[in-house]
Amino acid sequence: MGTALICEEHTLPARGVTMMGTPRRKAGALAGQVEGYRVWLKQRGYSPLTVRNMLTDLSLVGQWLSRERLEAADLSEDRLTALSADQRGVGRRGLAGARGWLPLLTFLRELGVVPESQVAATPLDVLLNRYRCWMDRERGLSAATMLRYVNTARRFLTDHAMAGGQVAPDRLTGADLNAFLLSECGRISSGSAKGRVAELRSLMRFLHLHGLIPRKLGAAVPPVGGWRLASVPPTMPASKVQLLLDRCPRDTAVEVRDYAILMLVARLGLRSIEVARLLLDDIDWRSGEIVVRGKGRREDRLPLPVEAGESVVSYLSGPRPRLDDRHLFLTCRAPWAPIRADLVSDVVKRACLRAGLARVGPHRLRHALAEQMLRQGAGLTAIGQVLRHQDLATTALYAKVDLAALRQVAQPWPGAAA
């Protein structure tokens, strides 16, 4: 009798507890998803122990659904929150949080077992979605740029174009635009303020073209003071760039990947988003070229330096996760997925710490490449082609970097002693 009670108690083991080497599961309403979930987690790089724990969570959810007389299709973020509260009420600890439930919900939604989360759209959401579609279809902006523009539009319209829960852009005036910009400029840099001007003008253009405002208010957005050639672009010597590369270890999967990323940034001047967008098909190994997807959906084919190509080969032949995804660079921890652009900045900053240098971002290495090419005698046209500038005037900014050459052509100051 005592033995039977003990066995019954261990029917549902705690997270990570095994019986005869395998957790014993009764998954209730989710019984048919156990093996599929196991394979799905394994494909995304989760360790065996993590897979076991997450399958235990699936069993817990399935049993709770059965007790509540619910189907798998009834599962949602709110119901998982209710489950967590219910289990904590009976003294259970160590439950997954909101982020911990995300893999299970993602898996079930990919199968179509659980419907996608439906959020009631407000009138402002509807308008912003129209704005996003217009930017994508008519302007060809990237996803990151559209997100920034929509965020600015949401803040501006919430503060200046809402009346009784409805959007009323026809009431906007130039004073509203000025007031918003003044409040923004008090907390951001001059460069970011110029971005706000562009974002507001884009929104005003959209509202006018769609008949939502009677006047072209874009002209009422004041420009931000600034002079294009007033400053020298920050850069760093080629010796320090080489030090960043030399101090980069290549012992672990993360280090091999980071070295390849750092090499592409340093030798080709790639932007962070361009590194994140690279695909396996973008590298033509026979011709030694790489396709770079830059701003405005522009694609450029560049020669791939030998040392950069070798670093990519080392990454592909070893630690790159075996995931059915064509992106070149993937995360090294589960769940495996394409890297985000901000990881490139983290890679460069970690390299600076290892080399004992002041922390800089990836764009500083882009400036350093332009300076190095200029010192080696490359013309501005060639530099502009490597950096993929659409306007040669943008490249002309780098002519100010070579101070030694500028001193040779500088005219004497009027009135200076001979």
Buried (B, 14 or more C-beta within 10 A) or exposed (E): EEEEEEEEEEEBBEBEEEEEEEBBBEBBBBBEBBEBBBEBBEBBBBEEEBBBBBBBBBBBBBBBBBEBEBEBEEBBEEBBEEBBEEBEEEEEEEBBEEEBBBBBBBBBBEBEBBEEEEEEEEEBEEBBEEBBEBBEEEBEBBEEBBEBBBEBBBBBBEEBBBEEEEBBBEEBEEEBBEBBBEEBBEEEEEEEBBBBBBBBBBBBBBBBEEEBBEBEBBEBBEEBEEEEEEEEBEBBEBEBBEBBBEBBEBEEBBBBBBBBBBBBBBBBBBBBBBBBBBBEEBBEEEEEBBBBBBBEEEEBEBEBBEEBBEBBEBBBEEBBBEBEEEBBBBBBEBBBBBBBBEBBBBBBBBBBEBBEBEEBBBBBBBBBBBBBBBBEEBEBEEBBBBBBBEEEEEBBBBBEBEEEEEEEEEEEEEEEEE
